[in-house]
Amino acid sequence: MKILLLFLQIFIVIAVGQELPSPTDVFEKGKNAKATNQENFSGIRQFGYDIFKSVAVPSPIPVGDEYILGPGDQIIIYFWGDPVDVLGLQSMYSIEVDREGKIFIPSLGNIYVWGKTVGEFKKDLNNMLSKRFKNFKVDISIGKLRTFPVYIAGFVNKPGPVLAQGIDNILSVLIKAGGVSKNGSLRNIIIKRKKGDNLTEIHIDLYDLLIKGIPVDYKVKEGDVVYVPPIGKTIGIKGGIKRPGVYELKEESTIADVIKLAGGTTPDAYLESVKVKRYEGNIIKVYESPIDKLDTFKVKDGDLIVVEKITPKGIVEKIKVEGHVAYPGDFSLKENPTVSKILGKIKTLPDTDLNYAEIIRFNPPHYKPEVIVFSPIKVIKGEEDINLQNLDVIRFYPKWVYLPIEVTGEIKNPKIIKYYEGIDLMEALRSISFAYDVKELKADIFRNGNIMATVYLYDLFNKGIGNIALNPGDRIVIGLKEPTEKDKTVTILGEVKKPGIYKLRKGMTLYDALKLAGGYTEDAYPKGLVFIRESAKRLQQQHLQITLLTLRESLSRTEEGISFMGGSPEEKFALQLALKRQKELLNLIEQKAKVGLGRIALDIPDTLEELKDSYSNIKLEDGDYIYVPPKPNYVLILGNVYNQISLPYIKDKTVKEYLSDVGGPGEDADLDNIYIIKANGKVISRKNHNSFKGFSWENRKLFIVRNFMDMTLDEGDTIVVPSKLSVPTMWRPLIKDVVQIIFQAMATAILAQRL
């Protein structure tokens, strides 16, 4: 028992890092099953202990002639015949055996019955009366039974004294004591009984009753002590076994003995190699025994015997048909050696895909699956055929693995489009011939019977507005716009539960729109919300055009001046080269500024309800675009660094540390103008941040304002390290006017790359 306990405790500590109170818990509950790749001891129960839950003592209990009489028993005696007539005896007596073990019957005197069986007492009484009478009858029964204490000790659930009756046997008194605990033995229960000065022991094996069906009818007597010792050697057995479980061993010592104890093997047992899992030297070792060695392979305490079952891979002459056919199931390989043979039996359905089917083949010895694609229609036409092998699985599919997308309405030919992952509205309408000009048309997208969004086709094809992702089963209805219908919509995409194009309602706010779209998904990152407004875009474009025109006008004047100025050819060439570089810089500024114009930077709270009362809950306008990005787990580093890359986001990591991870700034990096683009589009530059360096006094505490390079970043932030550029002095006021536009454009462009 100690060896088993040590084995199982150490095994559990290794497997899951904690001890279990009972070694048998490992077998029954399989608490280590998740910690190893082996099946181990999960799913089997200790054999025999359930008997104490199911056995009930019937009441009243009939008493036979073998019952032994003693003090306290109530004996009922029936007389009829001569003794009643001659001696004047009563026809019935109810007499209790006194403490001395005798009863008194009028006219017959005292009769000692202690230790006699009911049958013996009846015989003695008959002999006593037969000496004096011939015509008489006597019968005896037992009324109230005497009670006496029996002490139950050892591994039982409720040890201590129990009140027993003369009819109680070993099983009934154990039931009264709550049954044997699972650390107690069922195979060596001991009744200790005194006879005079001698102490005798009766050893009882409950497996005789549980397995062999031999009655265990040892009656207990007053003064008996029933002792249940600890459980003996324990073996688990599972798999192709009629009665898998945990068994206590006695004389059994081999695998064959244990299999016999467990009722033998099932018809699907694979006996070519029986496995034994054994704890040795802090590890689990696996041994195998061939079928001819089962009666000599010695088992040890704590072993787990696994009799594998024959798997489908071990079954010969079998193929299987799955999927979209009338009669799937297992078929004989011998009767169906080819695909053409099996096609004649399974009956394809009207919507079975006859252009594509699969054979999954398990090739020995490792049975690694191989997929063979074939065309059922070609087999049906006799253009090809495939020989089948043992264990082949033939799989058929419907024409529509997913529900198709239906396009109807004001189009020349209604169309069913096969759904595939990633299909969007523009792709679904790409091959559609419309009945009217797209300027007059709109598309209502129905999902689950309800209009999910309305998209105006002119905006879709010319501006890309409303190109939403489609779901299986979506229905697109193309219709004419009403003459008075206005195209006032807002687009809500990204991590919301119902993305799409929504009609703009009067007074609608950002909160209202996000609420209408079902709210955020679990992956949403509200801090990075992108809000683009058409009116802001137009204003920024006007401002940008004015600024760029001013800059270009300045360049033109400079270019004219060079042609009329004096000086050497070398000086003129140097000025022309500088002018060329300034033009390139201007083009670069223009390209960057055009990307993502119209974004309004908002400070969005983490939850939708907090947004409701936030100053960022702005009223919406026609054409507003809202995108809720997924939560990023990185920080992006761009510009003049040795490696432009995304790095994993780490809480409290500083700008300096992130730059160090990419090799630091390059040789021509403009360290004074490094800036951070926040996920919401706002920009923190080094100059602005460092202007606040010093000390601050808040809430009676002194704080040190940290350096820009020591600033910690948030998820989705971007570090931009610009290169040093030579900008003419006259340009500096003008370029300063477009810096904020460029920052906003850069932030939106970076986010667009992540989408």
C-alpha positions in Angstrom: 0.0 0.0 0.0 2.8 2.4 0.8 4.5 1.7 -2.5 1.2 2.3 -4.4 0.6 5.6 -2.4 4.1 6.8 -3.1 3.9 5.9 -6.8 0.6 7.7 -7.3 1.5 10.8 -5.2 4.8 11.3 -7.0 3.1 10.7 -10.4 0.5 13.3 -9.7 3.1 15.8 -8.5 5.0 15.3 -11.7 1.8 15.5 -13.9 -0.1 18.4 -12.4 2.0 19.8 -9.5 -0.2 18.7 -6.6 -0.9 15.7 -4.4 -4.2 13.9 -4.2 -5.6 12.6 -0.9 -6.3 9.1 -2.2 -4.3 7.0 -4.5 -7.4 5.5 -6.1 -8.6 9.0 -7.1 -6.0 8.9 -9.9 -7.6 5.8 -11.4 -11.2 6.9 -11.1 -11.1 10.7 -11.8 -8.1 10.8 -14.1 -6.9 14.1 -12.7 -3.6 13.7 -14.6 -5.2 13.1 -17.9 -4.7 16.7 -19.2 -1.1 16.8 -18.1 0.2 14.0 -20.3 -0.4 12.6 -23.7 -1.0 9.1 -22.3 -4.4 7.8 -21.5 -3.1 6.8 -18.0 -5.6 6.0 -15.3 -8.6 8.1 -16.4 -12.1 6.7 -16.8 -11.9 3.5 -14.7 -13.4 2.9 -11.3 -12.5 0.8 -8.3 -14.3 -2.5 -8.5 -16.7 -3.7 -5.9 -17.2 -0.7 -3.6 -20.6 0.3 -5.1 -22.1 -2.8 -3.4 -22.3 -0.9 -0.2 -24.5 1.8 -1.9 -26.9 -0.6 -3.5 -27.5 -3.3 -0.9 -30.5 -2.8 1.4 -31.5 -5.0 4.3 -35.2 -6.2 3.9 -37.6 -5.8 6.7 -39.1 -8.0 8.2 -36.5 -10.7 7.6 -37.6 -14.3 7.7 -35.7 -16.5 10.2 -34.9 -20.1 9.2 -34.2 -23.2 11.3 -30.5 -22.4 11.2 -30.9 -19.2 13.3 -29.0 -19.5 16.7 -31.0 -18.6 19.7 -29.8 -16.4 22.5 -30.8 -14.0 25.3 -33.2 -11.4 24.1 -34.8 -13.4 21.3 -38.6 -13.7 21.4 -39.8 -17.3 20.7 -43.4 -18.0 19.6 -44.5 -21.6 20.3 -47.7 -23.1 18.9 -49.3 -26.2 20.5 -52.2 -28.3 19.4 -53.3 -31.9 20.2 -52.9 -33.9 23.5 -50.7 -31.5 25.5 -53.3 -28.8 25.1 -56.2 -31.1 26.0 -54.5 -33.0 28.9 -52.1 -30.5 30.4 -54.2 -27.5 29.8 -51.5 -25.7 27.8 -52.2 -22.6 25.8 -52.3 -22.9 22.1 -49.6 -20.2 21.7 -46.8 -18.9 23.9 -44.7 -15.8 23.3 -41.6 -16.1 25.5 -38.4 -14.1 25.6 -35.1 -15.9 26.3 -33.8 -14.7 29.6 -30.3 -13.6 30.5 -29.4 -17.2 31.4 -30.5 -18.4 28.1 -33.6 -20.3 29.2 -37.4 -20.1 28.7 -40.2 -21.3 31.0 -43.2 -23.2 29.7 -46.0 -24.0 32.3 -46.3 -27.8 32.9 -43.0 -28.3 31.1 -40.6 -26.2 33.2 -37.4 -24.4 32.3 -35.8 -25.2 28.9 -32.3 -24.0 28.0 -32.1 -22.7 24.4 -29.0 -20.5 24.4 -26.7 -21.6 21.5 -29.2 -23.9 19.9 -30.6 -23.3 16.5 -34.4 -22.9 16.0 -34.4 -26.4 14.3 -32.5 -28.0 17.3 -34.9 -26.4 19.8 -37.9 -27.6 17.8 -36.4 -31.1 17.8 -35.7 -31.1 21.5 -39.2 -29.9 22.3 -40.7 -32.6 20.1 -38.6 -35.3 21.9 -39.7 -33.9 25.3 -43.4 -34.2 24.5 -43.2 -37.4 22.5 -42.2 -39.3 25.7 -45.6 -38.5 27.2 -47.9 -37.9 24.3 -48.6 -39.3 20.8 -51.2 -37.0 19.3 -49.6 -33.5 19.3 -48.2 -30.9 17.0 -45.7 -28.1 17.8 -44.3 -25.3 15.7 -41.9 -22.5 16.5 -41.2 -19.1 15.0 -39.1 -16.1 16.1 -40.8 -12.8 16.9 -38.5 -10.0 18.0 -34.8 -10.6 17.4 -32.2 -9.8 20.0 -29.7 -7.0 19.3 -26.1 -6.9 20.3 -23.0 -4.7 19.6 -20.4 -5.6 17.0 -17.3 -3.4 16.7 -16.2 -2.4 13.2 -12.6 -1.2 12.9 -10.1 -0.3 10.2 -10.8 1.2 6.7 -14.6 1.7 6.9 -16.4 5.0 6.4 -18.0 5.0 9.9 -15.8 2.9 12.3 -17.1 2.0 15.7 -19.8 -0.1 17.3 -23.0 -1.0 15.4 -26.1 -2.8 16.7 -26.5 -6.2 15.0 -29.1 -8.9 15.1 -28.7 -12.6 15.1 -29.4 -12.7 11.4 -26.8 -10.1 10.4 -23.9 -11.3 8.3 -20.6 -9.7 7.5 -22.0 -7.7 4.6 -24.9 -6.2 6.5 -22.8 -5.0 9.4 -20.4 -3.4 7.0 -23.3 -1.6 5.3 -24.3 -0.3 8.8 -20.8 1.0 9.2 -21.1 3.0 5.9 -19.2 0.5 3.8 -15.6 -0.2 3.2 -13.6 3.0 2.2 -11.8 3.0 -1.0 -8.5 2.6 0.8 -9.8 -0.5 2.5 -9.4 -4.1 1.4 -12.3 -6.1 0.0 -10.3 -9.3 -0.2 -9.1 -9.7 3.4 -11.9 -8.7 5.8 -11.3 -10.3 9.2 -13.9 -11.4 11.8 -12.1 -11.7 15.2 -14.0 -13.9 17.6 -13.3 -15.1 21.2 -14.0 -18.6 22.3 -13.0 -18.8 25.9 -9.4 -17.7 26.1 -8.7 -18.2 22.5 -9.1 -15.7 19.7 -10.0 -17.0 16.3 -9.9 -15.2 13.0 -12.2 -15.7 9.9 -10.8 -14.2 6.7 -13.4 -13.2 4.1 -12.8 -12.3 0.4 -15.8 -10.4 -1.0 -14.5 -11.0 -4.5 -15.9 -14.6 -4.0 -19.4 -13.0 -3.9 -18.8 -10.2 -6.4 -17.0 -12.1 -9.1 -17.7 -15.8 -8.5 -21.2 -15.6 -7.1 -20.3 -17.6 -4.0 -22.5 -16.6 -1.0 -20.6 -14.8 1.8 -22.9 -15.7 4.7 -20.7 -15.4 7.8 -23.1 -14.5 10.6 -21.7 -12.2 13.2 -22.0 -12.9 16.9 -22.1 -10.8 20.1 -18.5 -9.7 20.9 -17.2 -10.0 17.4 -14.8 -7.5 16.0 -14.8 -6.9 12.3 -11.5 -5.5 11.0 -10.9 -4.1 7.5 -7.2 -3.8 6.8 -5.6 -1.5 4.2 -6.1 -2.3 0.5 -3.6 -4.7 -0.9 -1.8 -4.5 -4.3 -3.8 -2.5 -6.8 -4.0 -2.9 -10.6 -5.9 -0.9 -13.2 -7.1 -2.5 -16.4 -8.9 -0.8 -19.3 -9.6 -1.0 -23.0 -11.1 -4.1 -24.6 -12.1 -5.6 -21.3 -15.6 -6.7 -20.2 -15.3 -5.2 -16.7 -12.6 -2.4 -16.8 -11.7 -1.1 -13.4 -9.2 -1.0 -10.5 -8.8 -4.4 -8.8 -7.2 -5.5 -5.6 -4.9 -8.5 -6.1 -4.6 -11.5 -3.9 -3.1 -14.7 -5.5 -3.3 -13.1 -9.0 0.2 -12.2 -10.3 0.1 -12.2 -14.1 -1.6 -10.2 -16.9 -3.7 -13.3 -17.7 -4.8 -13.5 -14.0 -5.9 -9.8 -14.1 -7.8 -10.2 -17.4 -9.6 -13.2 -15.9 -10.4 -11.1 -12.8 -11.9 -8.4 -15.0 -14.2 -10.8 -16.8 -12.1 -11.4 -19.9 -11.7 -9.5 -23.1 -14.3 -8.1 -25.4 -14.6 -9.3 -29.0 -12.8 -6.2 -30.3 -9.8 -6.6 -28.0 -6.4 -6.5 -29.8 -4.3 -9.1 -27.9 -1.3 -9.2 -30.2 0.4 -6.7 -27.8 -1.0 -5.8 -24.4 0.6 -2.7 -22.8 1.6 -2.2 -19.2 2.3 1.3 -17.9 4.5 1.2 -14.8 6.0 3.8 -12.5 9.8 3.3 -12.2 12.4 5.8 -11.1 10.2 8.9 -11.2 9.0 8.2 -14.7 6.2 6.2 -16.4 7.6 3.3 -18.5 5.5 1.3 -21.0 6.1 -2.4 -21.4 4.4 -4.7 -24.0 3.6 -8.4 -23.7 2.7 -10.5 -26.7 -0.3 -12.8 -26.5 1.7 -15.9 -25.7 3.4 -14.3 -22.7 0.3 -13.0 -20.9 0.3 -15.9 -18.4 4.0 -15.3 -17.5 4.3 -11.5 -17.5 4.3 -10.5 -13.8 2.4 -7.4 -12.8 3.4 -5.1 -10.0 1.5 -2.9 -7.5 0.2 0.3 -9.3 0.5 -1.1 -12.9 -2.0 -0.1 -15.5 -2.8 -2.7 -18.1 -4.2 -1.4 -21.4 -5.8 -3.9 -23.8 -6.2 -1.9 -27.0 -9.3 -2.2 -29.0 -9.2 -2.9 -32.7 -9.5 0.5 -34.4 -11.0 1.3 -37.8 -7.4 1.2 -39.1 -7.2 -2.4 -38.1 -10.4 -3.4 -39.9 -9.8 -4.9 -43.3 -11.9 -4.9 -46.4 -13.8 -1.7 -45.6 -14.4 1.7 -47.2 -16.5 4.6 -45.9 -18.7 7.1 -47.7 -19.4 10.5 -46.1 -21.2 13.7 -46.9 -23.8 14.9 -49.3 -25.2 11.6 -50.7 -28.4 9.6 -50.1 -26.8 6.5 -48.6 -23.6 7.2 -46.7 -21.9 4.6 -44.5 -19.5 1.7 -44.5 -19.2 -0.5 -47.5 -17.3 -3.7 -48.4 -14.1 -3.1 -50.3 -14.3 -6.5 -52.0 -17.7 -5.6 -53.4 -16.8 -2.0 -54.3 -13.2 -2.0 -55.5 -13.6 1.3 -57.6 -15.2 4.7 -57.3 -17.6 3.8 -60.2 -18.9 0.8 -58.3 -19.6 2.7 -55.1 -21.3 5.6 -57.1 -23.9 3.2 -58.2 -25.0 2.4 -54.6 -24.8 5.7 -52.7 -27.1 7.8 -55.0 -26.0 11.4 -55.4 -28.5 14.2 -54.6 -29.7 16.9 -56.9 -27.4 19.4 -55.3 -24.4 17.1 -54.8 -21.3 18.8 -56.2 -20.4 16.5 -59.1 -17.2 18.4 -60.1 -15.4 17.9 -56.8 -15.1 15.1 -54.3 -12.3 13.7 -52.1 -10.8 10.4 -51.2 -9.0 10.4 -47.8 -6.5 7.6 -47.9 -4.6 6.2 -44.9 -1.4 4.6 -46.0 0.4 2.1 -43.8 2.5 1.8 -41.7 1.9 5.2 -40.1 -1.6 5.8 -41.6 -0.8 9.4 -42.5 -3.8 10.7 -44.4 -3.5 11.7 -48.1 -6.3 13.6 -49.9 -7.0 12.5 -53.5 -9.4 14.9 -55.4 -11.6 13.6 -58.2 -14.5 14.6 -60.4 -17.6 12.4 -59.8 -19.1 13.5 -63.2 -16.1 12.3 -65.0 -16.4 8.9 -63.3 -20.1 8.8 -64.2 -19.3 9.5 -67.8 -16.6 6.8 -67.8 -13.8 9.3 -68.5 -11.9 8.2 -65.4 -12.0 5.8 -62.4 -10.0 5.2 -59.2 -9.2 2.0 -57.5 -10.0 2.0 -53.8 -7.9 0.8 -50.9 -8.7 -0.5 -47.4 -9.9 2.3 -45.1 -10.5 4.8 -47.9 -13.0 7.6 -46.9 -14.9 9.0 -49.9 -16.3 12.4 -49.1 -19.0 14.3 -51.2 -20.0 17.9 -50.8 -23.1 20.0 -51.7 -22.8 22.5 -54.5 -22.9 25.2 -51.8 -20.7 24.5 -48.9 -21.9 27.9 -47.7 -25.3 29.5 -48.5 -24.8 31.4 -51.7 -25.3 35.2 -52.2 -28.4 36.1 -54.2 -28.5 39.2 -56.4 -32.0 40.3 -57.7 -33.9 43.4 -58.6 -33.2 45.9 -61.3 -30.7 43.8 -63.1 -30.9 42.0 -66.5 -30.4 38.5 -65.1 -30.9 37.5 -61.4 -27.8 35.7 -60.3 -26.6 33.3 -57.6 -23.0 33.9 -56.5 -21.0 31.3 -54.7 -19.8 32.6 -51.3 -16.1 32.5 -50.4 -14.3 34.0 -47.5 -13.5 37.6 -48.0 -16.1 38.4 -50.7 -17.4 42.0 -50.6 -20.2 43.9 -52.2 -18.2 45.3 -55.1 -16.8 41.9 -56.0 -20.3 40.4 -55.9 -21.6 43.0 -58.3 -18.6 43.0 -60.6 -20.2 40.7 -63.2 -23.8 42.0 -62.8 -25.5 43.8 -65.8 -27.7 46.5 -64.4 -31.0 47.6 -66.0 -30.3 51.3 -65.4 -27.4 53.6 -64.9 -25.7 53.1 -61.6 -26.4 56.8 -60.7 -30.0 55.9 -60.4 -29.5 52.6 -58.4 -29.1 51.5 -54.8 -28.4 48.1 -53.2 -30.3 46.9 -50.2 -28.4 44.2 -48.4 -30.7 41.8 -46.5 -29.2 39.6 -43.8 -31.3 37.1 -41.9 -34.5 38.7 -43.4 -33.7 42.3 -42.4 -32.1 45.2 -44.2 -28.5 45.3 -42.9 -27.4 48.3 -45.0 -28.3 50.4 -48.1 -25.5 51.3 -50.5 -25.7 53.8 -53.4 -24.0 52.2 -56.4 -22.5 55.5 -57.7 -20.7 56.0 -54.4 -19.7 52.4 -54.3 -18.1 52.2 -57.8 -16.7 55.8 -57.9 -15.8 56.6 -54.4 -15.5 53.1 -52.8 -18.0 54.1 -50.1 -20.1 51.2 -48.8 -17.9 48.2 -49.9 -19.0 46.0 -47.0 -18.0 42.4 -46.4 -20.7 39.9 -47.2 -21.9 36.8 -45.2 -23.2 33.5 -46.5 -26.9 33.8 -47.4 -26.9 37.5 -47.9 -29.5 38.8 -50.4 -28.7 41.9 -52.5 -31.7 43.6 -54.0 -30.9 46.3 -56.6 -33.5 49.0 -56.7 -34.1 52.5 -58.1 -33.5 55.5 -55.8 -36.6 57.6 -55.1 -36.4 61.0 -56.8 -36.4 62.8 -53.5 -34.1 60.3 -51.8 -31.0 61.9 -50.4 -27.8 60.0 -50.1 -27.1 60.8 -46.4 -25.3 57.9 -44.9 -22.5 57.1 -42.4 -20.2 54.1 -42.9 -19.3 52.1 -39.8 -16.8 49.3 -40.3 -14.2 47.3 -38.3 -14.7 45.8 -34.8 -18.4 46.4 -34.4 -21.0 43.7 -34.3 -23.0 44.9 -37.3 -20.7 46.8 -39.7 -22.3 48.5 -42.7 -23.7 51.6 -44.3 -26.4 53.3 -42.1 -28.8 56.1 -43.0 -28.0 59.3 -41.2 -30.7 60.2 -38.7 -31.4 63.7 -37.5 -29.2 64.5 -34.5 -27.3 61.2 -34.7 -24.1 61.2 -32.7 -21.1 59.0 -32.8 -22.5 57.1 -29.8 -25.8 56.6 -31.6 -24.1 55.2 -34.7 -21.9 52.8 -32.8 -24.9 51.6 -30.8 -26.9 51.1 -34.0 -24.0 49.0 -35.3 -24.4 46.7 -32.3 -21.5 48.1 -30.2 -17.9 47.0 -30.0 -16.7 43.4 -30.4 -14.4 41.8 -27.9 -11.4 42.7 -30.0 -12.2 46.4 -30.5 -9.7 49.1 -29.7 -11.8 52.3 -29.3 -8.7 54.5 -28.6 -7.6 54.0 -32.2 -11.0 54.8 -33.7 -10.6 56.5 -37.1 -13.1 59.2 -37.8 -12.9 60.8 -41.3 -15.2 63.7 -42.3 -15.8 64.8 -45.9 -16.3 68.5 -45.0 -13.0 68.5 -43.0 -11.3 66.7 -45.9 -12.4 69.5 -48.3 -11.2 72.2 -46.0 -7.9 70.5 -45.6 -7.6 70.1 -49.3 -8.2 73.8 -49.9 -5.7 74.7 -47.2 -3.2 72.3 -48.7 -3.7 73.6 -52.2 -3.2 77.2 -51.1 0.0 76.3 -49.2 1.4 74.3 -52.1 0.6 77.0 -54.6 2.4 79.5 -52.5 5.4 77.2 -52.2 5.4 76.5 -56.0 5.1 80.2 -56.7 8.2 80.8 -54.6 10.1 78.1 -56.4 9.1 79.6 -59.8 10.4 83.1 -58.8 13.6 81.5 -57.5 14.0 79.6 -60.8 13.5 82.9 -62.8 16.0 84.7 -60.7 18.6 82.1 -61.3 18.4 82.6 -65.1 19.0 86.4 -64.8 21.5 86.4 -62.0 25.2 86.8 -62.6 27.9 84.5 -61.4 29.9 81.5 -62.6 28.3 78.5 -64.3 29.4 76.4 -61.3 27.4 78.7 -58.9 24.3 78.5 -61.2 24.6 74.7 -61.3 24.7 74.5 -57.5 21.6 76.8 -57.2 19.7 74.7 -59.9 20.6 71.5 -58.0 19.3 73.0 -54.7 16.2 74.1 -56.5 15.6 70.5 -57.8 15.9 69.1 -54.3 13.4 71.7 -53.0 10.9 70.6 -55.7 11.4 67.0 -54.7 10.7 67.9 -51.1 7.6 69.8 -52.1 6.3 66.7 -54.1 7.0 64.5 -51.1 5.1 66.8 -48.8 2.2 66.9 -51.2 2.0 63.1 -51.5 2.1 62.5 -47.7 -0.5 65.2 -47.0 -3.0 63.8 -49.5 -3.1 60.4 -47.7 -5.9 60.2 -45.2 -7.1 63.8 -45.3 -10.2 64.5 -43.3 -9.4 62.6 -40.2 -10.6 64.2 -36.9 -8.6 63.0 -33.9 -10.9 62.0 -31.0 -10.2 60.8 -27.5 -12.5 57.8 -27.4 -13.1 56.2 -23.9 -12.7 52.4 -23.5 -16.5 51.7 -23.2 -19.4 52.8 -25.3 -21.4 54.1 -22.3 -18.5 56.4 -21.3 -18.5 57.9 -24.8 -22.2 58.9 -24.4 -21.3 61.8 -22.1 -17.9 62.5 -23.6 -16.9 65.6 -25.5 -15.8 63.2 -28.3 -19.4 62.2 -28.9 -19.8 64.5 -31.8 -22.8 64.9 -34.1 -22.4 63.1 -37.4 -22.6 64.5 -40.9 -23.4 62.9 -44.3 -20.5 60.8 -45.6 -18.8 60.4 -42.2 -16.6 57.3 -42.1 -16.0 55.4 -38.8 -13.6 52.6 -38.5 -13.0 50.7 -35.2 -9.7 48.9 -35.4 -8.8 45.7 -33.7 -6.7 46.0 -30.6 -3.0 46.2 -31.7 -0.3 44.4 -29.8 2.6 46.2 -31.3 4.4 49.5 -31.7 5.5 50.6 -35.2 8.8 52.3 -35.9 9.3 54.2 -39.1 11.8 56.6 -40.7 15.6 56.9 -40.4 16.3 53.8 -38.2 18.3 50.8 -39.0 15.3 48.5 -39.2 11.8 49.8 -39.8 9.6 47.1 -38.1 6.7 46.5 -35.8 7.7 45.4 -32.3 5.5 43.7 -29.7 3.9 46.1 -27.3 5.2 45.9 -23.7 3.6 47.9 -21.0 5.8 50.7 -19.5 8.5 50.3 -22.3 10.0 53.7 -23.3 10.7 55.4 -26.6 14.5 54.9 -26.0 14.0 51.2 -25.4 12.0 50.7 -28.6 14.5 52.6 -30.7 17.3 50.5 -29.1 15.5 47.3 -30.3 15.8 48.5 -34.0 19.4 49.5 -33.7 18.8 53.2 -32.9 18.5 56.2 -35.2 20.4 56.3 -38.5 23.4 58.6 -39.2 21.2 61.3 -40.9 18.3 61.0 -38.4 16.9 64.3 -37.2 16.8 63.5 -33.5 15.3 66.9 -32.6 12.2 66.3 -34.6 11.3 62.7 -33.5 7.6 62.4 -33.0 5.0 59.9 -31.8 1.7 59.3 -33.7 -0.9 58.1 -31.3 -3.5 55.6 -32.3 -6.2 58.3 -32.4 -4.1 60.4 -34.8 -2.7 62.9 -32.4 1.0 63.7 -32.5 3.5 64.3 -29.7 6.7 65.8 -31.0 10.0 65.8 -29.1 10.2 69.6 -29.1 6.7 70.1 -27.7 7.2 67.4 -25.1 10.6 68.5 -23.9 9.4 72.1 -23.5 7.7 71.0 -20.3 10.8 69.4 -18.8 11.4 70.3 -15.2 9.5 70.0 -11.9 5.8 70.1 -11.1 3.9 70.3 -7.8 0.6 68.5 -7.8 -1.6 67.4 -4.8 1.2 68.4 -2.4 3.7 66.1 -4.2 6.7 67.0 -6.3 6.8 65.4 -9.7 9.7 65.2 -12.2 8.6 65.8 -15.9 10.3 63.0 -17.8 12.3 63.4 -20.9 10.7 62.6 -24.3 12.9 59.5 -24.8 11.7 58.2 -21.4 8.1 58.5 -22.3 6.1 55.2 -22.2 3.9 54.3 -25.2 0.5 52.8 -25.7 -0.6 50.0 -28.0 -0.7 51.0 -31.6 1.6 54.0 -31.2 4.0 54.8 -34.0 7.5 56.3 -33.6 8.6 58.4 -36.6 12.3 59.3 -36.9 12.6 61.9 -39.8 15.8 62.5 -41.8 17.7 65.8 -41.7 16.5 68.0 -44.6 17.9 71.4 -45.7 14.8 73.6 -45.9 15.2 77.2 -47.1 14.5 79.8 -44.4 11.8 81.5 -46.5 9.9 78.2 -46.6 9.9 77.5 -42.9 6.7 79.6 -42.0 4.8 78.0 -44.9 5.9 74.4 -44.1 4.9 75.0 -40.5 1.4 75.5 -41.7 1.1 72.0 -43.2 2.9 70.1 -40.5 -0.3 69.2 -38.7 -1.9 68.1 -41.9 1.0 65.8 -42.7 1.0 64.4 -39.2 -2.7 63.6 -39.5 -2.2 62.1 -42.9 0.7 60.0 -41.7 -1.3 58.6 -38.8 -4.2 57.6 -41.1 -1.9 56.1 -43.7 -0.2 54.0 -41.1 -3.5 52.8 -39.8 -4.6 52.0 -43.4 -1.6 49.7 -43.8 -2.7 47.8 -40.8 -6.3 47.2 -42.0 
